[in-house]
Amino acid sequence: MIRSSTRLPILLCFVLTGCGIVDETEVEAPAGAPFPGLTTSESEQFGLGQALFNRAFTPEEGLGPLFNQVSCSSCHDLPTSGGHGAEPVTKVSHFDERTGCNLLKEDGGDLLQASVVPALRTAGILPERIPVSATAVTELRAPSLYGIGLVEAIDDDDILTRADPDDQDGDGISGRPGLGPQGLLGRFGSKAQHATLSEFIENAIRGEMGLTTPDHPTEERPNGLPLAEGSDPVPDPEIQTSDLTLLKAYVGFLAQPGRRTLDNPEDQAAGEEGERIFESIGCVNCHTPTFVTGTNQTAALDQKRFRIYSDVLLHDMGPELADICVPGARPSEWRTTRLVGLYLRSEFLHDGRARSVRDAILMHGGEAESARYRFQDLTPELQQSVLLFLRTL
């Protein structure tokens, strides 16, 4: 059964005022393109941000001294700039039932940097290693950023009304909101640990490229050890607030890809049946098909219905998918992955560990276990219909 809390405001809008809500295709475009309807100024910001997103930094420009990639697009380049990435990053954490989650700041933090600048290597300091204090190690692949600005534009209440942390309705699903560092509603990151796009982008700039910012002007330290003298010649901060603003404009104005039409009419018809089955077996209880953005000063994001197939909440996915933690999420809790643009990917699940959509479904446990069982109980033909539907997203 579909939880209807996000649909009621839509119906009331149409009945009472119209609200200006439009069809979801109004926020879709080819992969890598901006939202339709941006102003001239917003389009210019998008272009400038895109150039910065694709820029390869050097040590002389602030890269490092610890880093994973030289540009944002090194992690987000498939099938275009702003898409997903194939190369994984390694994250670690320590979890204790009594004391909770520790991101191992004293050992260099939860993100391992796999590269160092030449000056650091000359000083005998190598890329970071997994701390002995880590109780979990995982590899994560960068998600697609297409349409992510729409997620930030959802009103908090529209997400929170879907939360049921105590499973009061007894359906076995107890999604709860993640929390950002300031206690705000988490929307981004595999554990919903980032509340805003600005926070999400800045965290990536610092961790993946080693660029300091006005709010975080201190360099990361290799496994917590001091940096070698002379290994960081660029004054801090190495990237300015204006640069972060442009990056947010680019990422925030990336449109999401449109729905795919299957070439074979029989496959297309089966996929349409698969959409109904996807709903009937309970997948939509977490993979909410659509949301509507709230009032927004950017017209392209103002009161727009869009496809998402996520409730943006944390769910317990069972012990087999438990590994790293964050302060607001236990090892087995993960934010529901958006399924829009699924047909553009070749690796699946929240961390990219699954090599097929079927494998990803069969790895679902915890709160998603009953939906997985219902999928497994389908005939092979009906299972294929569901998979064909997912290939259209």
Phi, psi and omega per residue, in radians:
M1 nan 2.350 -3.128
I2 -1.384 2.290 2.988
R3 -1.267 2.239 -2.940
S4 -1.785 0.210 -3.025
S5 -1.112 -0.531 3.122
T6 -1.470 -0.248 -3.109
R7 -1.523 -0.501 -3.099
L8 -1.035 -0.815 3.104
P9 -1.042 -0.597 3.127
I10 -1.110 -0.832 -3.111
L11 -1.099 -0.748 -3.137
L12 -1.102 -0.682 3.128
C13 -1.033 -0.829 -3.095
F14 -1.150 -0.695 -3.094
V15 -1.233 -0.738 -2.996
L16 -1.584 -0.751 -2.976
T17 -2.354 -0.387 -3.001
G18 1.609 -0.699 2.979
C19 1.077 -0.077 3.133
G20 1.296 0.180 -3.138
I21 -1.251 2.364 -3.064
V22 -2.084 2.983 3.100
D23 -1.089 2.599 -3.051
E24 -1.104 -0.343 3.125
T25 -1.157 -0.279 3.131
E26 -1.180 -0.261 3.128
V27 -1.975 0.294 -3.101
E28 -1.977 2.625 -3.135
A29 -2.816 2.957 3.072
P30 -0.985 2.614 -3.094
A31 -0.916 2.247 3.110
G32 1.639 -0.153 -3.117
A33 -1.552 2.766 3.095
P34 -1.392 2.957 3.058
F35 -1.008 2.477 2.948
P36 -1.120 2.551 3.026
G37 1.538 0.184 3.052
L38 -1.187 2.601 3.053
T39 -1.267 2.953 3.103
T40 -1.028 -0.746 3.131
S41 -1.121 -0.761 3.139
E42 -1.141 -0.658 3.104
S43 -1.131 -0.676 3.095
E44 -1.132 -0.735 3.092
Q45 -1.082 -0.724 3.109
F46 -1.018 -0.818 -3.121
G47 -1.130 -0.744 3.114
L48 -1.154 -0.702 3.101
G49 -1.149 -0.647 3.111
Q50 -1.102 -0.725 3.106
A51 -1.081 -0.713 3.119
L52 -1.211 -0.666 3.114
F53 -1.064 -0.625 -3.104
N54 -1.585 -0.078 -3.079
R55 -1.255 2.294 3.068
A56 -1.586 2.058 -3.139
F57 -1.498 2.701 3.077
T58 -2.052 2.877 3.082
P59 -1.001 -0.557 3.137
E60 -1.244 -0.251 3.113
E61 -1.871 0.121 3.079
G62 1.975 -0.140 3.123
L63 -0.986 2.361 3.083
G64 1.409 -2.664 0.084
P65 -1.193 -0.253 2.996
L66 -1.887 2.408 3.141
F67 -2.854 2.921 3.037
N68 -1.948 -0.706 -3.119
Q69 -2.421 2.842 -3.081
V70 -1.663 -0.170 3.131
S71 -2.616 2.828 3.089
C72 -1.117 -0.703 -3.084
S73 -1.254 -0.203 3.049
S74 -1.114 -0.523 3.113
C75 -1.670 -0.371 -3.060
H76 -2.231 1.437 -3.037
D77 -2.389 0.125 -3.067
L78 -2.105 2.171 -0.057
P79 -1.473 -0.060 3.107
T80 -2.460 3.022 2.962
S81 -0.945 2.328 -3.095
G82 1.638 -0.091 3.130
G83 -1.500 -2.747 -3.126
H84 -1.513 3.096 -3.128
G85 -2.217 2.713 -3.109
A86 -1.716 -0.491 -3.080
E87 -1.505 2.204 -3.097
P88 -1.400 2.740 2.931
V89 -1.953 2.727 -3.113
T90 -1.814 2.243 3.088
K91 -2.136 2.589 -3.094
V92 -2.354 2.815 3.031
S93 -2.875 2.965 3.059
H94 -2.194 2.213 3.142
F95 -2.142 2.363 3.083
D96 -2.350 2.319 -3.099
E97 -1.026 -0.553 -3.101
R98 -1.446 -0.773 -3.015
T99 -1.762 -0.182 3.096
G100 1.515 -2.600 -3.002
C101 -1.695 2.360 3.086
N102 -2.133 2.128 -3.128
L103 -1.526 0.203 2.972
L104 1.027 0.766 3.109
K105 -1.012 -0.627 -3.118
E106 -1.185 -0.304 3.123
D107 -1.868 0.251 3.119
G108 1.863 -0.063 3.090
G109 1.726 3.094 -3.013
D110 -1.484 -0.250 3.103
L111 -1.827 2.121 3.107
L112 -1.465 2.321 3.040
Q113 -1.640 2.195 -3.012
A114 -1.620 -0.042 -3.121
S115 -2.369 2.698 3.040
V116 -2.326 2.691 3.106
V117 -1.237 2.761 -3.105
P118 -0.949 -0.677 -3.118
A119 -1.088 -0.622 3.133
L120 -1.271 -0.713 3.115
R121 -1.119 -0.679 3.110
T122 -1.077 -0.571 3.131
A123 -1.387 0.030 3.087
G124 1.537 0.187 3.127
I125 -1.708 2.140 -3.063
L126 -1.727 2.945 3.056
P127 -0.954 2.755 -3.041
E128 -1.145 2.597 3.092
R129 -1.998 2.809 3.139
I130 -1.144 2.129 3.136
P131 -1.120 2.535 3.123
V132 -1.157 -0.372 -3.136
S133 -1.378 -0.139 -3.110
A134 -1.240 2.322 3.038
T135 -1.743 -0.157 3.129
A136 -2.570 2.465 3.086
V137 -2.372 2.336 3.117
T138 -2.532 2.775 3.036
E139 -1.909 2.282 3.128
L140 -2.110 2.431 3.055
R141 -1.815 2.455 -3.043
A142 -1.068 2.302 3.117
P143 -1.376 2.857 3.022
S144 -1.179 2.515 3.103
L145 -1.751 0.006 -3.121
Y146 -1.024 2.204 3.056
G147 1.330 0.167 -3.032
I148 -1.215 -0.417 3.075
G149 -1.105 -0.495 3.086
L150 -1.140 -0.632 -3.131
V151 -1.141 -0.700 3.108
E152 -1.160 -0.484 -3.049
A153 -1.455 -0.052 3.082
I154 -1.269 2.378 3.038
D155 -1.121 2.468 -3.140
D156 -0.911 -0.793 -3.054
D157 -1.058 -0.562 -3.126
D158 -1.205 -0.453 3.044
I159 -1.450 -0.793 -3.054
L160 -1.140 -0.506 -3.141
T161 -1.174 -0.286 3.114
R162 -1.573 -0.219 -3.120
A163 -1.248 2.482 3.123
D164 -2.579 1.117 -2.979
P165 -1.034 -0.454 3.139
D166 -1.777 0.145 -3.139
D167 0.876 0.923 -3.100
Q168 -1.177 -0.432 3.121
D169 -1.524 -0.046 3.024
G170 1.217 0.378 -3.115
D171 -1.614 0.073 3.110
G172 1.458 0.035 -3.119
I173 -2.044 2.112 -3.055
S174 -2.247 1.017 3.120
G175 -1.053 2.490 3.097
R176 -2.430 2.722 -3.087
P177 -1.290 2.496 2.937
G178 -1.412 2.922 -3.103
L179 -2.265 2.350 3.024
G180 -1.381 3.095 -3.081
P181 -1.014 -0.543 -3.122
Q182 -1.642 0.229 -3.141
G183 1.423 0.133 3.110
L184 -1.400 2.817 -3.127
L185 -1.065 2.142 3.128
G186 -1.372 2.402 -3.113
R187 -2.262 -0.434 -2.984
F188 -2.128 2.773 -3.054
G189 1.582 2.653 -3.070
S190 -1.107 -0.358 3.109
K191 -1.943 0.293 -3.106
A192 0.924 0.753 -3.059
Q193 -1.656 -0.040 3.122
H194 -2.092 2.295 -3.047
A195 -1.565 -0.548 -3.051
T196 -2.252 2.777 3.074
L197 -1.096 -0.690 3.132
S198 -1.027 -0.788 3.122
E199 -1.125 -0.748 3.140
F200 -1.078 -0.793 -3.122
I201 -1.179 -0.797 -3.115
E202 -1.099 -0.693 3.113
N203 -1.067 -0.709 3.133
A204 -1.198 -0.733 3.133
I205 -1.025 -0.766 -3.098
R206 -1.256 -0.812 -3.037
G207 -1.337 -0.759 -3.039
E208 -1.459 -0.533 -3.059
M209 -2.070 -0.134 3.107
G210 1.217 0.473 3.135
L211 -1.642 2.156 3.111
T212 -1.410 2.706 -3.070
T213 -2.234 2.898 3.130
P214 -0.979 -0.645 3.136
D215 -1.417 -0.355 -3.140
H216 -2.389 1.363 -3.032
P217 -1.495 0.084 -3.084
T218 -1.763 2.335 3.141
E219 -1.203 2.582 2.986
E220 -1.161 2.612 -3.123
R221 -1.952 2.396 -3.068
P222 -1.147 1.923 -3.074
N223 0.902 0.505 3.103
G224 1.479 -0.015 -3.121
L225 -1.471 2.710 3.119
P226 -1.111 2.620 3.054
L227 -1.324 2.592 3.089
A228 -1.227 2.518 3.133
E229 -1.060 2.318 3.107
G230 1.504 -0.017 -3.102
S231 -1.435 -0.178 -3.132
D232 -2.352 1.407 -3.025
P233 -1.376 -0.208 -3.040
V234 -1.520 2.252 3.122
P235 -1.049 2.536 3.091
D236 -1.640 2.543 -0.022
P237 -1.355 2.646 -3.048
E238 -1.608 -0.232 3.048
I239 -2.369 2.480 -2.982
Q240 -1.702 2.873 3.124
T241 -1.019 -0.648 3.133
S242 -1.097 -0.616 3.091
D243 -1.170 -0.744 3.121
L244 -1.110 -0.628 3.103
T245 -1.108 -0.720 3.108
L246 -1.172 -0.701 3.108
L247 -1.090 -0.699 3.107
K248 -1.141 -0.658 3.119
A249 -1.093 -0.763 -3.138
Y250 -1.123 -0.936 -3.099
V251 -1.124 -0.727 -3.086
G252 -1.239 -0.389 -3.128
F253 -1.772 0.095 3.069
L254 -1.201 2.134 3.094
A255 -1.244 2.810 3.035
Q256 -1.693 2.606 -3.081
P257 -1.165 2.606 3.118
G258 -1.273 2.898 3.127
R259 -1.227 2.495 -3.085
R260 -1.557 2.445 3.023
T261 -1.768 2.222 -3.130
L262 -1.289 2.490 -3.053
D263 -1.145 -0.720 -3.092
N264 -1.439 2.100 -3.137
P265 -0.992 -0.601 3.117
E266 -1.168 -0.715 3.078
D267 -1.118 -0.697 3.140
Q268 -1.096 -0.739 3.112
A269 -1.144 -0.712 3.109
A270 -1.134 -0.652 3.103
G271 -1.114 -0.649 3.088
E272 -1.135 -0.655 3.032
E273 -1.161 -0.672 3.120
G274 -1.061 -0.576 3.089
E275 -1.102 -0.720 3.114
R276 -1.166 -0.659 3.128
I277 -1.190 -0.728 3.101
F278 -0.921 -0.700 3.099
E279 -1.253 -0.790 -3.003
S280 -1.195 -0.504 -3.123
I281 -1.556 0.038 2.977
G282 1.701 0.113 -3.125
C283 -1.108 -0.561 -3.097
V284 -1.270 -0.144 3.088
N285 -1.164 -0.380 3.018
C286 -2.032 -0.728 -3.141
H287 -1.533 1.236 -3.126
T288 -1.001 2.161 -3.038
P289 -1.072 -0.786 -3.059
T290 -2.430 2.718 2.942
F291 -2.304 2.969 3.032
V292 -2.174 2.291 3.099
T293 -1.245 2.754 3.088
G294 -1.467 -2.961 3.074
T295 -1.124 2.299 -3.042
N296 -2.467 2.465 -3.127
Q297 -1.209 -0.350 3.031
T298 -1.547 2.023 -3.052
A299 -1.013 -0.605 -3.120
A300 -1.166 -0.286 -3.137
L301 -1.970 0.039 -3.009
D302 -1.487 1.985 3.067
Q303 0.905 0.967 -3.127
K304 -1.917 2.211 3.000
R305 -1.387 2.360 -3.113
F306 -2.537 2.635 3.084
R307 -1.331 2.419 -3.131
I308 -2.466 -0.706 -3.093
Y309 0.935 0.853 3.034
S310 -2.791 2.596 3.022
D311 -1.738 0.002 3.101
V312 1.121 0.338 -3.122
L313 -1.901 2.846 3.043
L314 -1.488 2.425 3.064
H315 -2.356 2.525 3.058
D316 -1.326 2.050 -3.087
M317 -1.739 0.183 3.043
G318 1.630 2.855 -3.032
P319 -1.127 -0.498 -3.093
E320 -1.250 -0.348 3.092
L321 -1.850 0.215 3.138
A322 -1.441 2.264 2.972
D323 -2.640 -1.690 -3.079
I324 -1.303 2.865 3.086
C325 -2.224 2.956 2.883
V326 -2.363 2.880 -3.091
P327 -0.948 -0.469 -3.123
G328 -1.788 0.086 -3.090
A329 -2.593 2.334 3.136
R330 -1.314 2.944 -3.092
P331 -0.955 -0.600 -3.075
S332 -1.606 0.009 -3.103
E333 -1.681 2.325 3.132
W334 -2.420 2.544 3.049
R335 -1.245 2.404 3.123
T336 -1.016 2.133 -3.115
T337 -1.212 2.377 3.007
R338 -1.173 2.425 -3.132
L339 -1.793 -0.081 3.114
V340 -1.123 2.314 -3.092
G341 1.417 0.267 -3.105
L342 -1.032 -0.594 -3.086
Y343 -1.202 -0.205 3.113
L344 -1.529 -0.146 -3.043
R345 -1.762 2.782 3.045
S346 -2.145 -0.070 3.078
E347 -2.298 2.493 -2.901
F348 -2.344 3.077 -3.029
L349 1.389 3.042 -3.038
H350 -1.072 -0.457 -3.080
D351 -2.025 0.034 3.126
G352 1.396 0.272 -3.085
R353 -1.338 -0.397 -3.104
A354 -1.504 2.409 -3.110
R355 -1.684 -0.025 3.050
S356 -2.631 2.776 3.106
V357 -1.103 -0.690 3.105
R358 -1.027 -0.799 3.125
D359 -1.036 -0.727 -3.140
A360 -1.065 -0.746 3.117
I361 -1.075 -0.785 -3.071
L362 -1.252 -0.236 3.069
M363 -1.512 -0.180 -3.128
H364 -1.149 2.264 3.077
G365 -2.344 -2.858 3.105
G366 1.009 -2.211 -3.118
E367 -1.108 -0.401 -3.119
A368 -1.628 0.043 -3.042
E369 -1.110 -0.716 -3.084
S370 -1.157 -0.669 3.093
A371 -1.153 -0.659 3.091
R372 -1.101 -0.740 3.122
Y373 -1.087 -0.703 3.129
R374 -1.127 -0.655 3.076
F375 -1.119 -0.760 -3.134
Q376 -1.135 -0.493 -3.137
D377 -1.375 -0.186 3.114
L378 -1.224 2.708 3.026
T379 -1.157 2.762 3.103
P380 -0.952 -0.642 -3.129
E381 -1.155 -0.735 -3.135
L382 -1.261 -0.608 3.021
Q383 -1.026 -0.755 3.130
Q384 -1.108 -0.595 3.099
S385 -1.107 -0.737 3.096
V386 -1.087 -0.764 -3.127
L387 -1.139 -0.642 3.082
L388 -1.139 -0.713 3.063
F389 -1.009 -0.837 -3.111
L390 -1.094 -0.511 3.100
R391 -1.223 -0.235 3.113
T392 -1.576 -0.173 -3.023
L393 -1.367 nan nan
